[in-house]
Amino acid sequence: MISFKDSRALRADARESLLGHLTTTVTALLLYMFSTSVLAEMVNGLDSGSVLLSLALSVMVFFVVNTCGYMLRIGLAYIFMRLAFRQGARLGDLFCAFRKNSNTAVTLSGFMALLELFCMLPLIFSLSVLSAQGRSAYSVLLAVLFAAGFAAAFYVRLRYAMLAYLHLDFPDLTPRQLIRGSAKLIRGHKMRLFKLYLSFLPLQLLTVLSLGIAGLWVSSYTQAATAAFYKDLMANRAF
């Protein structure tokens, strides 16, 4: 009978994998956050005076920014997966998707960016239309659209949470095989992964109390637990 680890055991594995490597993971997360923040600023302030042109620019920039962001997330997955398998990691591993098997990495990143674009398209469209009318008057509508888009994007990330790890583990597979394999691997385990993420919510209080400083440790812990989740999946079922 196949027995998968519960959230407590996965968190224990995550803590063990981080021992002696917290400086590397925290620095990698800082670089990731800085890079994505700089890229995200490109989306703001796109007002060409034309609603259609502003919308087209917003969609294009959102897609490019998210594609680059997912390339970096593959690098984060590489760092934490190596630690999960006790292989050690370097800060430069954050940019591995730009150096190794980059064609597949770009395709997978574009796929994820496209899915998240569809999730956020109603919000992007509304922001473009309302940019000339004063967004504050429609704050409730924008908040609802943001919440709905965020929920949809979270489900997409949950469904394909193992995609980056499979890409790193099986570099010879095609993007289509990796996408299908990722969905197959997580089938029946999305709720277990969701519960693992929920188990970190109490730790978010530390982030609030420390004005965000502890968030770097919590993020490292969460990423390490996700890598431990992947390791547990692969140890108990064939891909």
Secondary structure, 3 states (H helix, E strand, C coil): CCCCCCHHHHHHHHHHHHCCCHHHHHHHHHHHHHHHHHHHCCCCCCCCCCHHHHHHHHHHHHHHHHHHHHHHHHHHHHHHHHHHCCCCCCHHHHHHHHCCCHHHHHHHHHHHHHHHHHHHHHHHHHHHHHCCCCHHHHHHHHHHHHHHHHHHHHHHHHHCCCHHHHHHHCCCCCHHHHHHHHHHHHCCCHHHHHHHHHCCHHHHHHHHHCCCCCHHHHHHHHHHHHHHHHHHHHHHCCC
